[in-house]
Amino acid sequence: MNTSSILPPADKSKLEALLASVGAGTANFLGYPVAKEFDYSALMPFLQYPLNNLGDPFIPSTYSVGTRELEKEVVEFFARLFRAPASDWWGYVTNGGSEGNLYALYLARELYPKGMVYYSGATHYSVQKNLHLLNMPSIVIRTQENGEMDYDDLENMISMHRHLPAIVLANIGTTMTEARDDVKRIKHILNRMAIRQHYIHADGALSGSYSAFLEDRPAFDFADGANSIAISGHKFIGSPIPCGVVVAQKSYRDRIARSVAYIGTLDTTITGSRNGHSPLFLWYAVKSMGMEGLAARAHQALEIAAYAEEQLQAIGIPAWRNKDTLTVVFPEPEEHIRRKWQLASENGWSHIICMPGVTRALIDSFIAEMAAAAVLVG
Ligand SMILES: *Cc1c(COP(=O)(O)O)cnc(C)c1O
């Protein structure tokens, strides 16, 4: 069935215009962390089927039109990549990083209903929304100038609430400067202060999916002390549908499974029906690229980011970047540049994010416009 041929002409042209504008908008965006380089045309035939992975992917379901087997492989791939304990991991493909964070915080709350959540001021806005939904008390920790958590402030705040279990949300790539909080250091603080009941969740939406490929591996995963990690699938990896992966320790998830068993279901996920297509995209990406391909993808993107930083500095713009990140930060440019390149800004700063698909040529045309604007202002 070709739906566009049965549309009334006016609607058909509306659809065509939308396609053209989506294409043009994608070509020019530099400000949001979304990879535009992917080719999933091999998966097109799956669009004919009502794929639905409802429920826990690790528990068989009677609804069999889905991709649960591949979903489990995706979860396993990331569990290994994130050095989860060999027989103590579990997870599922989510609708995005936000759902992964919501899931992890829910897990932490079920474990420690009286827990206090600590997260830095540079944390993604969705975390506050999630804490509100879960009705969890929280304390915002100061950040250092680069966007990383201020560990002294964390220690201070925890010491003022020592009687409460501590739930720490670590950012593995903050939204504005892509700063990474050091999970090992956070774990160390919790141990040193003898807070036995604690939980660390790593929000790796932005850089969790490529941090494992860095030579100087940041402290962000299970081996460093995290109890759960959430990533977005449409950011570094790339997907036509927003998606993500959450990986958590299975023993923790089992406690939740028990606590909902009384309503007669072992649906341990957040939503009811779950997207059966997005696990396909992630599976296809990790299988076709493999560890080596993903590492190369990360290194290419890092090279482009280094190039962009250098070129901005060369035209006199004080651009900077946290170590091994794809985000280049610089003073907020004029409105027309921000609009054209879809640049987010906050407190006078903007950034570009050199996700896979951003080319040198695209950086060059961005730099040319920045230089022209600087001359006008100058
Ligand atoms: C993008 C992002 C999120 C939200 O992820 P979605 O996939 O958009 O739901 C959360 N935290 C950080 C740090 C992010 O960059």
The ligand as an SDF file (V2000), in Angstrom:
LIG
                    3D

 15 15  0  0  0  0  0  0  0  0999 V2000
   19.8270   13.8650   25.9330 C   0  0  0  0  0  0  0  0  0  0  0  0
   20.0710   13.7140   27.3550 C   0  0  0  0  0  0  0  0  0  0  0  0
   19.1030   13.1760   28.2090 C   0  0  0  0  0  0  0  0  0  0  0  0
   17.7380   12.8000   27.7170 C   0  0  0  0  0  0  0  0  0  0  0  0
   17.8040   11.7720   26.8070 O   0  0  0  0  0  0  0  0  0  0  0  0
   16.6210   11.5370   25.7620 P   0  0  0  0  0  0  0  0  0  0  0  0
   17.1710   10.3990   24.9570 O   0  0  0  0  0  0  0  0  0  0  0  0
   16.4620   12.7950   24.9830 O   0  0  0  0  0  0  0  0  0  0  0  0
   15.4200   11.1760   26.5260 O   0  0  0  0  0  0  0  0  0  0  0  0
   19.4100   13.0010   29.5350 C   0  0  0  0  0  0  0  0  0  0  0  0
   20.6030   13.3580   30.0080 N   0  0  0  0  0  0  0  0  0  0  0  0
   21.5610   13.8820   29.2250 C   0  0  0  0  0  0  0  0  0  0  0  0
   22.8660   14.2430   29.8160 C   0  0  0  0  0  0  0  0  0  0  0  0
   21.3350   14.0940   27.8630 C   0  0  0  0  0  0  0  0  0  0  0  0
   22.2810   14.6090   27.0920 O   0  0  0  0  0  0  0  0  0  0  0  0
  1  2  1  0
  2  3  1  0
  2 14  2  0
  3  4  1  0
  3 10  2  0
  4  5  1  0
  5  6  1  0
  6  7  2  0
  6  8  1  0
  6  9  1  0
 10 11  1  0
 11 12  2  0
 12 13  1  0
 12 14  1  0
 14 15  1  0
M  END
$$$$
